[in-house]
Amino acid sequence: MRSPSDHHAYPTHWEADVVLRDGGTAQIRPITTEDAQRLVSFYERVSDESKYYRFFAPYPRLSDRDVHRFTHHDYVDRVGLAAIVGDEFIATVRYDRIDGRGMPAAAPADEAEVAFLVQDAHQGRGVASALLEHIAAVARERGIRRFAAEVLPANNKMIKVFTDAGYTQKRSFEDGVVRLEFDLEPTDRSLAVMRAREQRAEARSVQRLLAPGSVAVIGTSRTPGGVGRTVLRNLLDGGFTGRVHAVNHAFPDDMARLEPEGVPAHRSLRAIEEPVDLAVVAVPAERVPAVVAECGDHGVQGLVVLSAGYAESGGEGRDRQRDLVRQARSYGMRVIGPNAFGVINTADGVRLNASLSPQLPNPGRLGLFTQSGAIGIALLSGLNRRGAGLASLAGIAGISTFVSAGNRADVSGNDLLQYWYDDPLTDVVLMYLESIGNPRKFTRLARRTAAVKPVVVVKGARHTGSAPTGHAVPTTRIPDATVSDLLRQAGVIRVDTVTELADTGVLLASQPLPAGPRVAILGNSESLGLITYDACLTEELRPLPPRDLTTDATPDDFRHALAEALAGDTCDAVIVTAIPWVGDGSAQALAAAVREAAQTPGPGPAKPVAVVHLEIQELAQALAGTGAEPAPGTRRIPAYPAAERAVRALAEAVRYARWREEAAEPGRVPEYDDIDEAGAAADIQVLLAPAEGAGGDAAGAGTVGGAGVGTGHDVAVGIGEATSGGAFDGTGPGVELSAADTQRLLARYGVSVLPVLPAPDPDAAVRAAERLGFPVALKPTASHLRHRADLGGVRLELGSETELRRAYAELTDYLGRPEELGLVVQRMAPRGVDTVVRAAIDPAAGAVLSFGLAGAPSELLGDTAHGLVPVTGRDAAELIRSIRTAPLLFGWRGSKPVDTVALEELLLRVSRLVDDHPEMVAVDLEPVVVAQHGLSVLGASARLAPPPPRTDLGPRHMPAY
């Protein structure tokens, strides 16, 4: 618990853990009055040169007045932050608000002077860059818009920190000092710089875990068996190229080596006289804190915690898990686990098997991450059975790196995406996820990775409505359908089963991407060819008529037919089908023929080839490269025991290739001259004022700077709590706007709502109709009757006073009194297709735009499409076309196509509204009637609330614990 300083309470939400450039971690937090001794000790360790650069003069020690000044802040006009490792400062930064003359000032002055000091031993680790991001976020939160810094010309490192940050800058030189001024508003360049640094740092932190020079297994038993001894044995059997140590406090004092392994044995980590990069922890949970402290004191870089007894065991375990992460980070260490299965790296220079897998997989191009040890075991075993290749030659299903993170309290799938993004040894990323801790960041990282290599995901826990018990995180109400659409938009290949994960990964790792959906089918069974043909149609591919080579086909027949298909321009991929044949021939000969044809260069781009076989396991093994060693450069062909599995994998490759092609030329968010962004902002400020006054500051704490806690793994996507139509509705606190206020805000963005007039009695209904103009519609606004045409509560095309009065009487007789129904009159809109457009902001995923047809298609069948805001023109077009009922918009069964161009524009305008104004936490347009020419919005509702933190725009930080 931190003590408050001079005026304002200690801002807890400014605390953050960060990953530094070298992969280590540090804590950033505000400096308090309790830090006086830490500050003095820190300053004593700084070199005279660094002190000179900070104060522009020799300054050997801090005076008592200095210490008081640098530890007493009001957290508004004077703020100091420290970067901490262990319990020691390694760097500090502070700002002081100034006026136009450079004198101390208070708000509304919006400029501040900023200064850094970094301990020499930690310079070059990116500490100052991280501190700059955080102090800038704090300053923005406190109304400061510009920083000024004075730097000596020789202090090139600090000048580079400022100039490389990406902010808009102004530089001058006066009186022997370089003066830098820069605006703090994030720019595209500053965000790009921040995210590039984030990627390099997080990738490096994972690389330190996967490529250690030495490993200590803590908890190695004296007798064979047990988790620790098993991991030690696996490390040695896998041929780990580094040094291995066995550690157990129960080893005898005179025990120097553990036999029969012959590795050095130690009673404690302190007894090891050399650095240890990675510690594998396999001790009971209650002993882990002492082990972590020992590892931190010894300088260990990372931990793989296999021990159970954490969040998966209940409340006490969750507390223990939080304490584990906090303790490890305080020493600059990252954690895989707890309750982890382990890590694997098959690279020749590493050969690390620090896991419970009994064998090191043979090297390959697949990177594999799982949140479940059982699924990890199953995947490794299944890939091995498919043909993991020879030790001297990477196989079709070989692994580059593998991480099974267990409760993934620290290192998560996001970290692995950062690592695999530019890992030259990984071509395809496979992930089994049970929760997504930070959906906004995950989709951002997945999109960037998918642009260069496939990312295939299978999502568990889709229908439980909560994260697994070991993932000690709250959940958010994002239904599975929404998650699927967001992943698809990010280029992620989402599959339904672990088998499909392996099927798709193997094809992508071994075959080129198809140029289109045309599939040639050839083989020695007409029936198997037809099954394959039907499977292609089911997956919306375009199969050519199967070519039957007859059951008498020889390997040469297969070779010639496949070569002909690959050389032609009528197909983009080929599926070869094979059944056992009668007579001479062997699986090896057929495999050789298929590989030879597949390797023959064609006139166009290379095409993927897959084989479907029935009960010819030897063929699958021969195609994968097991058995006799094929020549170097031999192309391996994936083989599947069922046509549906091969076609599904190929279809995913086709869809991914299409996404890659489209992603290469990203869409554009259009500008509209008639949008009044400033007017909408002013309206929102007025409308929100009563709610903010009632709610105090708590609702918006930490939202301006984006440095707040409670982000990352601490928000996990829980699946299965869908609202109607598979969209989350964004219900929650805030201000529900009146119809008039909603229509005024929408009009600011060029969205007009057909006006309605109240009809409390028949005479009022007639007056309203005469004002609007016949024909009109009469409908109730009561919540239990809205959008329920099936109950007979809506009367349309009322062309006269008589018809209107008759309809009024029928509705009140049938459904209830007028005051219960809330009847209104609305002018009739042109006939068309009824649709619904929604936007809602989720704290974890961000703003999501949803589209579907109104009524049963979206409410009963869940036929709704979703996209992250802001959507581009291409996104809007795809959103409309991706629902299953889309043909109704394009002239189904002879009907006239409706105005989808106008519909796309509406989607874009709503997207702009919620993107420009995150206070618009929910917008609902229903129904939107799309006619042949134009559209009509018949109903609209909206809700405002203080915006949730935009963690993707704030400074880099790790998930809070």
ZAMARGU-4260 file (C-alpha; in steps of 0.2 Angstrom, whole numbers, plus 5000, padded with zeros to 4 digits):
<rodrens>
0) 5000/5000/5000 | 5008/5017/4994 | 5006/5033/5005 | 4997/5048/4996 | 5009/5062/4992
5) 5005/5081/4995 | 4988/5083/4987 | 4981/5068/4978 | 4978/5050/4982 | 4991/5038/4975
10) 4986/5034/4957 | 4987/5015/4958 | 4981/5013/4940 | 4998/5021/4934 | 5007/5005/4940
15) 5013/4993/4926 | 5025/4979/4923 | 5034/4981/4906 | 5045/4970/4896 | 5062/4978/4891
20) 5072/4977/4875 | 5082/4962/4882 | 5067/4952/4887 | 5069/4956/4905 | 5055/4964/4915
25) 5053/4979/4926 | 5039/4988/4936 | 5035/5006/4933 | 5026/5015/4947 | 5024/5033/4954
30) 5037/5038/4966 | 5031/5041/4984 | 5037/5049/5000 | 5042/5031/5006 | 5055/5030/4992
35) 5068/5042/4999 | 5081/5029/5003 | 5078/5020/4987 | 5081/5036/4977 | 5097/5040/4987
40) 5104/5022/4984 | 5099/5023/4966 | 5108/5040/4963 | 5124/5033/4972 | 5125/5020/4958
45) 5124/5032/4944 | 5140/5037/4936 | 5147/5055/4937 | 5145/5057/4918 | 5126/5052/4919
50) 5124/5064/4933 | 5132/5078/4923 | 5120/5074/4908 | 5105/5075/4920 | 5110/5091/4930
55) 5122/5100/4917 | 5135/5101/4931 | 5144/5090/4943 | 5132/5084/4955 | 5140/5070/4966
60) 5125/5068/4978 | 5107/5073/4982 | 5104/5086/4995 | 5090/5083/5008 | 5080/5096/4998
65) 5083/5087/4982 | 5077/5071/4990 | 5061/5079/4997 | 5057/5087/4980 | 5060/5071/4970
70) 5049/5061/4981 | 5035/5073/4985 | 5022/5075/4971 | 5005/5081/4969 | 5002/5068/4954
75) 4995/5082/4944 | 5007/5096/4941 | 5022/5087/4947 | 5024/5068/4944 | 5039/5056/4946
80) 5039/5038/4940 | 5052/5025/4943 | 5057/5009/4935 | 5061/4995/4948 | 5069/4978/4947
85) 5068/4969/4964 | 5066/4983/4976 | 5079/4995/4968 | 5076/5009/4956 | 5085/5007/4940
90) 5078/5023/4931 | 5067/5038/4935 | 5058/5051/4925 | 5048/5066/4931 | 5038/5080/4924
95) 5034/5098/4931 | 5020/5108/4923 | 5027/5125/4916 | 5019/5140/4909 | 5024/5149/4893
100) 5039/5157/4902 | 5045/5140/4908 | 5040/5144/4926 | 5031/5131/4937 | 5012/5132/4934
105) 4996/5123/4937 | 4982/5119/4925 | 4976/5125/4913 | 4994/5126/4908 | 4997/5112/4896
110) 5016/5110/4894 | 5028/5101/4906 | 5047/5099/4907 | 5052/5081/4907 | 5069/5074/4913
115) 5076/5056/4914 | 5090/5047/4924 | 5095/5029/4920 | 5107/5019/4930 | 5122/5015/4919
120) 5121/4996/4921 | 5103/4997/4914 | 5106/5009/4899 | 5103/5001/4882 | 5089/4990/4889
125) 5075/5002/4883 | 5071/5008/4900 | 5070/5026/4895 | 5059/5023/4880 | 5046/5013/4891
130) 5046/5027/4904 | 5043/5040/4891 | 5028/5031/4885 | 5021/5030/4903 | 5025/5047/4908
135) 5017/5054/4892 | 5001/5044/4895 | 5001/5051/4913 | 5003/5068/4907 | 4989/5067/4894
140) 4978/5061/4908 | 4982/5076/4918 | 4978/5088/4903 | 4996/5091/4897 | 4998/5091/4879
145) 5016/5095/4876 | 5033/5090/4883 | 5049/5101/4883 | 5066/5094/4887 | 5083/5101/4888
150) 5098/5090/4884 | 5116/5092/4882 | 5122/5090/4864 | 5134/5076/4870 | 5120/5066/4877
155) 5116/5057/4861 | 5107/5042/4870 | 5094/5053/4878 | 5092/5064/4862 | 5088/5047/4853
160) 5075/5042/4865 | 5065/5058/4861 | 5068/5058/4843 | 5064/5040/4840 | 5048/5040/4850
165) 5038/5045/4834 | 5029/5061/4842 | 5028/5077/4832 | 5043/5087/4837 | 5052/5104/4836
170) 5071/5105/4840 | 5081/5121/4843 | 5099/5124/4850 | 5102/5139/4862 | 5115/5143/4875
175) 5124/5126/4872 | 5108/5116/4875 | 5097/5106/4864 | 5079/5110/4867 | 5066/5097/4861
180) 5048/5101/4861 | 5035/5087/4856 | 5016/5085/4856 | 5010/5070/4866 | 4995/5066/4855
185) 4998/5048/4849 | 5002/5048/4830 | 5003/5034/4818 | 5021/5034/4819 | 5022/5034/4838
190) 5010/5020/4839 | 5020/5010/4826 | 5036/5014/4835 | 5028/5008/4852 | 5021/4992/4844
195) 5038/4988/4835 | 5047/4990/4852 | 5033/4979/4860 | 5036/4965/4847 | 5055/4965/4849
200) 5054/4965/4868 | 5041/4952/4870 | 5049/4941/4856 | 5066/4942/4865 | 5058/4938/4882
205) 5051/4922/4874 | 5067/4918/4865 | 5076/4918/4882 | 5064/4905/4888 | 5066/4894/4872
210) 5085/4895/4869 | 5094/4895/4886 | 5112/4891/4888 | 5109/4882/4904 | 5094/4874/4913
215) 5092/4869/4931 | 5078/4857/4936 | 5073/4861/4953 | 5064/4847/4962 | 5073/4833/4954
220) 5070/4817/4964 | 5084/4806/4970 | 5075/4791/4963 | 5069/4788/4945 | 5051/4794/4942
225) 5043/4810/4948 | 5040/4826/4937 | 5057/4834/4940 | 5067/4818/4936 | 5056/4815/4921
230) 5060/4832/4914 | 5079/4830/4918 | 5079/4814/4908 | 5069/4821/4894 | 5082/4836/4893
235) 5096/4823/4892 | 5088/4811/4880 | 5083/4825/4868 | 5102/4831/4867 | 5100/4848/4875
240) 5116/4857/4869 | 5118/4868/4885 | 5122/4863/4903 | 5110/4854/4914 | 5109/4855/4933
245) 5099/4845/4945 | 5093/4854/4961 | 5085/4847/4977 | 5087/4853/4995 | 5086/4834/5000
250) 5101/4829/4991 | 5115/4823/5003 | 5129/4836/5007 | 5142/4825/4998 | 5132/4821/4983
255) 5141/4830/4968 | 5132/4821/4953 | 5116/4813/4950 | 5117/4795/4943 | 5115/4787/4931
260) 5112/4804/4922 | 5129/4810/4927 | 5123/4828/4929 | 5129/4840/4943 | 5118/4839/4958
265) 5115/4854/4970 | 5106/4856/4986 | 5101/4874/4981 | 5103/4886/4966 | 5115/4896/4976
270) 5128/4882/4975 | 5129/4883/4956 | 5144/4893/4952 | 5139/4898/4934 | 5124/4908/4927
275) 5107/4898/4925 | 5096/4905/4911 | 5081/4894/4914 | 5074/4885/4929 | 5061/4871/4928
280) 5051/4871/4944 | 5044/4855/4950 | 5041/4857/4969 | 5025/4858/4979 | 5016/4875/4977
285) 5020/4880/4995 | 5039/4879/4992 | 5038/4889/4975 | 5040/4906/4983 | 5057/4901/4991
290) 5063/4894/4974 | 5057/4910/4965 | 5067/4921/4977 | 5082/4910/4975 | 5081/4910/4956
295) 5079/4929/4956 | 5094/4931/4967 | 5104/4920/4956 | 5100/4930/4940 | 5089/4917/4932
300) 5080/4924/4916 | 5064/4914/4916 | 5054/4900/4925 | 5044/4885/4918 | 5033/4881/4933
305) 5026/4863/4932 | 5019/4863/4949 | 5000/4862/4952 | 4990/4869/4966 | 4986/4886/4959
310) 4971/4895/4951 | 4964/4878/4945 | 4962/4873/4964 | 4951/4888/4969 | 4952/4904/4978
315) 4968/4901/4988 | 4976/4895/4973 | 4972/4910/4963 | 4980/4921/4976 | 4995/4910/4976
320) 4996/4912/4957 | 4995/4931/4958 | 5009/4931/4971 | 5020/4920/4959 | 5018/4932/4945
325) 5021/4947/4955 | 5037/4939/4964 | 5044/4933/4947 | 5042/4950/4939 | 5050/4959/4953
330) 5066/4950/4949 | 5064/4953/4930 | 5059/4935/4926 | 5045/4929/4915 | 5034/4913/4919
335) 5027/4899/4909 | 5014/4891/4919 | 5010/4887/4933 | 5003/4869/4930 | 5012/4869/4913
340) 5017/4854/4903 | 5033/4862/4897 | 5043/4869/4882 | 5052/4862/4867 | 5064/4869/4854
345) 5070/4857/4841 | 5083/4869/4833 | 5100/4861/4830 | 5109/4873/4841 | 5097/4871/4856
350) 5087/4854/4856 | 5078/4859/4872 | 5065/4847/4879 | 5060/4855/4895 | 5044/4846/4896
355) 5035/4830/4900 | 5035/4824/4882 | 5045/4808/4882 | 5054/4812/4866 | 5060/4827/4857
360) 5049/4830/4841 | 5059/4830/4825 | 5062/4847/4818 | 5049/4855/4807 | 5041/4871/4802
365) 5026/4871/4815 | 5025/4882/4830 | 5013/4875/4843 | 5005/4883/4858 | 4992/4875/4869
370) 4984/4880/4886 | 4981/4862/4890 | 4994/4849/4894 | 4983/4835/4888 | 4979/4843/4872
375) 4998/4846/4870 | 5002/4828/4872 | 4988/4823/4860 | 4994/4835/4847 | 5013/4830/4848
380) 5008/4812/4848 | 4996/4814/4833 | 5009/4824/4823 | 5022/4811/4827 | 5011/4797/4820
385) 5008/4807/4804 | 5026/4806/4800 | 5038/4817/4809 | 5052/4814/4797 | 5069/4808/4800
390) 5081/4816/4812 | 5092/4822/4798 | 5078/4829/4788 | 5063/4839/4794 | 5047/4830/4792
395) 5030/4835/4786 | 5023/4837/4803 | 5039/4842/4812 | 5039/4855/4826 | 5050/4871/4828
400) 5045/4876/4845 | 5031/4871/4857 | 5024/4879/4873 | 5011/4872/4884 | 5007/4886/4896
405) 4995/4878/4908 | 4987/4892/4918 | 4996/4905/4907 | 4997/4917/4921 | 5011/4927/4913
410) 5017/4921/4896 | 5002/4919/4884 | 4998/4916/4866 | 5001/4934/4863 | 5019/4933/4868
415) 5021/4918/4856 | 5013/4927/4842 | 5026/4941/4845 | 5040/4928/4844 | 5034/4918/4829
420) 5030/4933/4819 | 5048/4934/4813 | 5055/4917/4818 | 5063/4911/4802 | 5061/4893/4808
425) 5042/4893/4810 | 5031/4894/4794 | 5014/4890/4802 | 5007/4894/4819 | 4995/4882/4828
430) 4986/4887/4844 | 4974/4878/4856 | 4966/4892/4866 | 4953/4890/4880 | 4953/4909/4884
435) 4959/4924/4875 | 4966/4936/4889 | 4966/4952/4878 | 4956/4950/4862 | 4960/4967/4856
440) 4978/4964/4856 | 4977/4946/4850 | 4967/4951/4835 | 4980/4964/4831 | 4995/4953/4833
445) 4986/4939/4824 | 4982/4950/4809 | 5000/4956/4808 | 5007/4938/4809 | 4994/4931/4797
450) 5000/4943/4784 | 5016/4933/4783 | 5012/4916/4789 | 4996/4906/4793 | 4989/4906/4811
455) 4977/4891/4814 | 4967/4891/4830 | 4955/4879/4839 | 4945/4887/4853 | 4940/4876/4868
460) 4928/4881/4881 | 4916/4889/4868 | 4900/4885/4876 | 4904/4885/4895 | 4902/4904/4897
465) 4918/4905/4907 | 4937/4903/4906 | 4944/4887/4913 | 4946/4887/4932 | 4965/4888/4930
470) 4964/4904/4921 | 4961/4916/4935 | 4953/4930/4925 | 4935/4937/4924 | 4925/4934/4908
475) 4917/4946/4896 | 4901/4943/4887 | 4907/4940/4869 | 4898/4925/4861 | 4907/4912/4851
480) 4900/4918/4834 | 4907/4936/4837 | 4924/4928/4841 | 4924/4918/4825 | 4920/4933/4815
485) 4934/4944/4823 | 4947/4930/4821 | 4942/4928/4803 | 4943/4947/4800 | 4961/4946/4807
490) 4966/4932/4795 | 4966/4918/4808 | 4961/4901/4802 | 4949/4895/4815 | 4945/4876/4815
495) 4933/4866/4826 | 4944/4851/4832 | 4961/4847/4837 | 4961/4835/4822 | 4957/4849/4810
500) 4971/4859/4818 | 4984/4846/4814 | 4976/4843/4796 | 4976/4861/4791 | 4994/4864/4799
505) 5002/4850/4790 | 4995/4855/4773 | 5000/4873/4775 | 5017/4869/4781 | 5021/4857/4766
510) 5011/4865/4752 | 5011/4881/4742 | 4995/4892/4745 | 4982/4889/4731 | 4979/4903/4719
515) 4960/4900/4719 | 4946/4888/4723 | 4947/4876/4707 | 4951/4858/4712 | 4956/4844/4701
520) 4952/4827/4708 | 4960/4811/4701 | 4962/4793/4707 | 4959/4775/4705 | 4941/4775/4713
525) 4926/4783/4705 | 4917/4782/4721 | 4930/4790/4732 | 4932/4803/4718 | 4913/4807/4720
530) 4914/4808/4739 | 4929/4821/4737 | 4919/4830/4724 | 4904/4832/4736 | 4915/4837/4750
535) 4922/4851/4739 | 4905/4858/4735 | 4901/4858/4754 | 4916/4868/4757 | 4911/4880/4743
540) 4926/4875/4732 | 4925/4873/4713 | 4929/4855/4709 | 4932/4849/4692 | 4923/4832/4687
545) 4934/4818/4695 | 4945/4809/4683 | 4944/4790/4686 | 4961/4781/4682 | 4952/4765/4686
550) 4957/4752/4698 | 4970/4745/4686 | 4980/4762/4687 | 4999/4760/4690 | 5010/4772/4699
555) 5015/4779/4681 | 4997/4782/4677 | 4996/4792/4693 | 5012/4802/4689 | 5006/4806/4671
560) 4988/4812/4677 | 4995/4822/4691 | 5008/4830/4681 | 4995/4835/4667 | 4983/4842/4680
565) 4997/4853/4688 | 5004/4859/4671 | 4986/4864/4665 | 4978/4881/4669 | 4961/4874/4674
570) 4964/4870/4692 | 4972/4878/4707 | 4975/4863/4718 | 4974/4844/4715 | 4968/4830/4727
575) 4974/4813/4723 | 4963/4798/4729 | 4969/4781/4731 | 4962/4764/4737 | 4971/4748/4738
580) 4974/4740/4721 | 4975/4723/4715 | 4991/4716/4707 | 5009/4723/4707 | 5013/4739/4715
585) 5018/4746/4731 | 5014/4761/4742 | 5033/4767/4740 | 5031/4767/4721 | 5015/4776/4721
590) 5022/4789/4734 | 5038/4791/4723 | 5027/4794/4708 | 5016/4807/4716 | 5031/4816/4723
595) 5040/4816/4707 | 5025/4824/4698 | 5022/4837/4712 | 5040/4842/4710 | 5040/4845/4692
600) 5041/4863/4688 | 5025/4869/4679 | 5022/4885/4669 | 5012/4894/4682 | 5013/4896/4701
605) 5015/4880/4711 | 4999/4871/4716 | 4996/4862/4732 | 4993/4843/4732 | 4985/4832/4745
610) 4981/4813/4745 | 4966/4804/4751 | 4969/4786/4754 | 4958/4772/4761 | 4968/4759/4772
615) 4985/4762/4764 | 4994/4768/4779 | 5011/4764/4771 | 5007/4777/4758 | 5004/4791/4771
620) 5021/4786/4779 | 5030/4786/4762 | 5023/4803/4757 | 5028/4810/4773 | 5046/4805/4771
625) 5047/4791/4785 | 5056/4775/4781 | 5069/4776/4768 | 5077/4794/4767 | 5071/4803/4752
630) 5083/4814/4743 | 5086/4832/4749 | 5073/4844/4743 | 5060/4831/4741 | 5043/4838/4742
635) 5032/4830/4755 | 5014/4827/4752 | 5000/4827/4766 | 4989/4812/4766 | 4972/4810/4774
640) 4962/4795/4778 | 4946/4803/4774 | 4941/4815/4759 | 4932/4827/4771 | 4947/4830/4781
645) 4958/4834/4766 | 4945/4845/4758 | 4942/4855/4774 | 4961/4858/4776 | 4962/4863/4757
650) 4947/4875/4759 | 4955/4883/4774 | 4970/4886/4764 | 4960/4893/4749 | 4951/4905/4761
655) 4967/4910/4769 | 4976/4913/4753 | 4961/4925/4747 | 4963/4934/4764 | 4982/4936/4761
660) 4979/4943/4744 | 4966/4956/4750 | 4976/4960/4765 | 4990/4965/4754 | 4979/4980/4748
665) 4970/4985/4764 | 4953/4994/4762 | 4950/5012/4766 | 4939/5021/4779 | 4931/5034/4769
670) 4928/5052/4773 | 4911/5060/4773 | 4910/5079/4771 | 4893/5080/4780 | 4899/5072/4796
675) 4899/5084/4811 | 4911/5076/4823 | 4913/5092/4834 | 4894/5094/4835 | 4892/5076/4840
680) 4906/5078/4853 | 4897/5093/4861 | 4880/5084/4862 | 4888/5069/4870 | 4897/5080/4883
685) 4880/5088/4888 | 4871/5071/4888 | 4884/5062/4898 | 4886/5076/4911 | 4872/5070/4923
690) 4879/5052/4923 | 4897/5058/4926 | 4892/5069/4940 | 4883/5055/4948 | 4896/5042/4945
695) 4911/5052/4951 | 4928/5049/4944 | 4929/5031/4946 | 4921/5027/4930 | 4934/5036/4920
700) 4949/5032/4931 | 4964/5028/4920 | 4955/5030/4904 | 4963/5045/4897 | 4981/5040/4898
705) 4977/5022/4894 | 4990/5016/4907 | 4976/5008/4918 | 4978/4991/4926 | 4966/4977/4923
710) 4971/4973/4905 | 4978/4959/4896 | 4976/4942/4903 | 4965/4949/4917 | 4950/4950/4904
715) 4946/4933/4896 | 4934/4930/4883 | 4920/4918/4890 | 4910/4910/4876 | 4892/4905/4876
720) 4883/4920/4884 | 4876/4927/4867 | 4862/4938/4866 | 4849/4936/4852 | 4857/4934/4835
725) 4874/4930/4842 | 4879/4948/4845 | 4883/4955/4862 | 4872/4970/4865 | 4883/4980/4876
730) 4871/4982/4890 | 4878/4990/4905 | 4879/5006/4915 | 4876/5022/4906 | 4863/5034/4899
735) 4849/5027/4888 | 4846/5041/4876 | 4829/5047/4871 | 4822/5045/4853 | 4825/5063/4850
740) 4843/5063/4856 | 4847/5047/4847 | 4841/5054/4831 | 4850/5071/4833 | 4867/5061/4836
745) 4864/5050/4821 | 4860/5065/4810 | 4877/5072/4815 | 4884/5057/4805 | 4872/5058/4791
750) 4860/5044/4797 | 4842/5049/4797 | 4828/5040/4806 | 4811/5040/4799 | 4801/5051/4812
755) 4787/5044/4823 | 4773/5053/4832 | 4765/5047/4848 | 4747/5041/4846 | 4739/5040/4864
760) 4722/5040/4856 | 4713/5037/4839 | 4712/5056/4836 | 4730/5059/4840 | 4734/5045/4828
765) 4724/5053/4814 | 4732/5070/4817 | 4750/5062/4817 | 4745/5053/4800 | 4739/5069/4792
770) 4755/5078/4798 | 4767/5064/4791 | 4756/5060/4776 | 4747/5044/4772 | 4750/5029/4770
775) 4757/5026/4788 | 4761/5012/4799 | 4754/5010/4817 | 4765/5000/4829 | 4768/4998/4848
780) 4784/5004/4857 | 4781/4994/4873 | 4797/4983/4876 | 4788/4966/4875 | 4781/4971/4858
785) 4795/4980/4849 | 4800/4971/4833 | 4787/4957/4836 | 4777/4958/4820 | 4773/4939/4823
790) 4761/4945/4837 | 4751/4955/4825 | 4756/4971/4833 | 4760/4981/4818 | 4748/4988/4805
795) 4755/4993/4788 | 4750/5003/4773 | 4735/5012/4782 | 4730/5023/4768 | 4715/5033/4776
800) 4708/5039/4792 | 4695/5025/4792 | 4709/5011/4790 | 4719/5019/4804 | 4705/5020/4816
805) 4700/5002/4813 | 4718/4997/4815 | 4719/5007/4831 | 4703/4998/4838 | 4709/4981/4833
810) 4726/4983/4842 | 4719/4990/4858 | 4706/4976/4859 | 4719/4963/4855 | 4735/4968/4864
815) 4729/4980/4878 | 4726/4998/4883 | 4734/5012/4873 | 4745/5018/4888 | 4752/5000/4889
820) 4756/4999/4871 | 4764/5015/4868 | 4757/5017/4850 | 4765/5027/4837 | 4762/5032/4819
825) 4776/5032/4806 | 4776/5036/4788 | 4777/5021/4777 | 4794/5017/4770 | 4797/5009/4752
830) 4796/4990/4753 | 4813/4981/4754 | 4823/4969/4765 | 4822/4972/4784 | 4840/4972/4791
835) 4847/4976/4808 | 4863/4986/4811 | 4871/4986/4829 | 4887/4993/4837 | 4893/4989/4854
840) 4909/4992/4864 | 4916/4978/4874 | 4930/4983/4886 | 4941/4968/4880 | 4937/4967/4862
845) 4934/4985/4858 | 4920/4992/4847 | 4911/4979/4836 | 4899/4982/4822 | 4886/4969/4818
850) 4874/4966/4804 | 4860/4954/4799 | 4843/4952/4793 | 4830/4957/4805 | 4819/4944/4814
855) 4821/4926/4813 | 4837/4925/4803 | 4847/4934/4816 | 4837/4931/4832 | 4833/4913/4829
860) 4847/4907/4818 | 4861/4918/4824 | 4864/4923/4806 | 4874/4939/4811 | 4891/4945/4805
865) 4903/4955/4815 | 4918/4966/4812 | 4930/4977/4822 | 4928/4995/4821 | 4933/5005/4811
870) 4928/4995/4796 | 4934/4999/4779 | 4924/5000/4763 | 4930/4982/4759 | 4925/4976/4777
875) 4908/4983/4775 | 4905/4974/4759 | 4911/4958/4766 | 4900/4960/4781 | 4885/4961/4771
880) 4890/4946/4760 | 4896/4935/4774 | 4879/4931/4781 | 4870/4915/4775 | 4854/4925/4771
885) 4864/4937/4760 | 4856/4931/4744 | 4840/4939/4749 | 4849/4956/4746 | 4855/4952/4729
890) 4840/4946/4720 | 4835/4929/4726 | 4822/4919/4716 | 4819/4933/4704 | 4817/4947/4717
895) 4825/4964/4713 | 4842/4967/4721 | 4842/4980/4735 | 4853/4995/4737 | 4868/4987/4745
900) 4879/5002/4741 | 4868/5013/4753 | 4868/4999/4766 | 4887/4999/4765 | 4888/5017/4768
905) 4876/5016/4783 | 4888/5003/4790 | 4903/5014/4787 | 4894/5029/4795 | 4889/5020/4811
910) 4907/5013/4812 | 4914/5031/4811 | 4902/5037/4824 | 4907/5024/4837 | 4925/5025/4832
915) 4926/5044/4834 | 4916/5044/4850 | 4919/5029/4861 | 4906/5036/4873 | 4894/5028/4861
920) 4894/5011/4869 | 4879/5004/4860 | 4869/5009/4845 | 4855/4999/4838 | 4846/5002/4821
925) 4831/4991/4819 | 4824/4989/4807 | 4833/4996/4793 | 4823/4993/4777 | 4834/4992/4762
930) 4824/4995/4746 | 4829/4995/4727 | 4835/5013/4729 | 4840/5019/4746 | 4835/5013/4763
935) 4825/5019/4778 | 4830/5018/4796 | 4813/5015/4805 | 4820/5013/4823 | 4835/5018/4833
940) 4842/5017/4851 | 4858/5022/4858 | 4867/5022/4875 | 4881/5033/4881 | 4894/5029/4895
945) 4911/5035/4900 | 4923/5026/4888 | 4932/5010/4894 | 4951/5012/4893 | 4959/5010/4876
950) 4974/4999/4881 | 4979/4997/4863 | 4983/5016/4862 | 4991/5017/4879 | 5009/5013/4884
955) 5016/4996/4883 | 5013/4985/4899 | 5010/4967/4904 | 4994/4961/4910 | 4991/4967/4928
960) 4991/4955/4943
</rodrens>
